[in-house]
Amino acid sequence: MTPYEQVLAELPAEIVVNDKDIINGYTTDFRKKYTGESPALLRPRSTEEVASIVKLCNLHSVALVPVGGNTGYCGGATPDESGQQLLISLQRMNKIREMDADNLSITVDAGCILSEIHEAAEQENLMFPLSLGSQQSCQIGGNISTNAGGVSAVRYGITRDLVLGLEVVLPDGQVLSNLSPLRKDNRGYALHQLLIGAEGSLGIVTGASLRLFLPAASRVTAFLAINEISDLMPLLAKAQRYTGEAVTSFEYISGASLDLLFASKPELRRPIQTPSEHFVLIEAASSSPVLGLDQAIEAFFEDGMSGETIVDGVIATSEQQRQDFWNLREHIPEGEVLNGGSVKHDVSVRISDMARFIELGSDLVHRYGQGARLSVYGHVGDGNVHFNVLAPEGAESPAYLDEVSAKVSPCIYDLVAKLDGSFSAEYGLGQDKLPLDQIYGDPIKRQFMNALKNAFDPLRVMNPGKVVSGHTGTHLK
């Protein structure tokens, strides 16, 4: 009997899935870049069952790979090819444990779908601000494990800023319960912060206490064409001043990104007919029933137009028009896929360096030549931009993109490093970005991360081969 068979034999049959069709739904990552194998998918119903699974895996040195909505971009939830690693899904653990409206907090199972947390908050006339394109399918445990960003980070921060406490099953099967939704708690190390962004490599998040906020009483959304890329961040600062820092989203979309989308989906409509190389989707919201934002945005718009920073723009006059604006932004990645795919660079730099990075990075791609196309977009209000390179029209994409990865990507990452930025802004490291961490990461930080991994998970059974380099963990005995 193999080690993983010993584990499966000791678990309740009701939580073990052997159906290959179901298992195969988790063995290839979202981008179809990594494919592995697994003998079984485990679906525990409680924290106690998760603890039993983890304890058994640790006892028999069997690797365990946590899976969520399978919406990640870095292969962080994909097993290796050994066929020896077990998958674990918390989709059956999807209850709202506690709603404390007066405390502006909610405590949930890690398997809750993000959109369901939104709905639970809305029923109490509150809001959970983490908002992603995949929110109908991604699970909050995955959001926490990858420290997801989202479109509202300008105002509310990223996942790390929204978590008050966690319940985590540690690699030896012990349960670290730190779910108290306190704003101030100085009882030593904030251990839950170590688990945020750890991608299941230090333990499995089974529950979370999250911050809630008052909902928007008024919201204004505008789609703008701007004159120069150098106008981008001064425009954000101006919008913040006019709205009293009520800006929740500030999304940059290059004209090239829009052109790719409209060429592939002609049924979509351009919100602005004026041609431009640079567009901004901006949204501001206020919870005050008396302090409306209409006048503030109109004054900001007029200021930008008079100073020739804003070339043209339209302010949404209905919820449908607002949704149409966001629909364009959310489908930009699809435009790349429909044009042969792209080499993706999910990077971040200081907000003050954003325009400079886009200019210098574009020059790098243009110097490479050979008809390379650029698609640049992202949550630039928090310093994050997706700087993606596509093959020329009619070119054989896979071979061309391999060449871009080999010759252009290192130059882009060198530029990010020169600007003291990050080669991984919001998708985590997974297995995809471990090579980049070896080149651009801090060796002292890597040493410290490995020390933490060894302290938490000395047998390296928790999602091995992700986040930290080391043994792949197919079987360690």
CORGISUL-V577316 format. One line per field, one symbol per residue. ss: DSSP state (2 for helix, 1 for strand, 0 for the rest). A space follows every 10 residues. Layout:
ss=???
This chain:
ss=0022222220 0022211002 2222000100 0000100000 1100002222 2222222220 0101111000 0000000000 0000011110 0000011111 0000111110 0012222222 2220011000 0000000012 2222220000 0022220022 2211111111 0000111100 0000000000 2222200000 0011111111 1011000111 1111110022 2222222222 2220001111 1111222222 2222000000 0000000111 1111110000 0002222222 2222220001 1111100022 2222222222 0222222000 0010011100 2222222222 2222222200 0011111102 2201111111 0000002222 2222222022 2222222200 0100000000 0002222222 0022222222 2222220000 0100000000 0000100
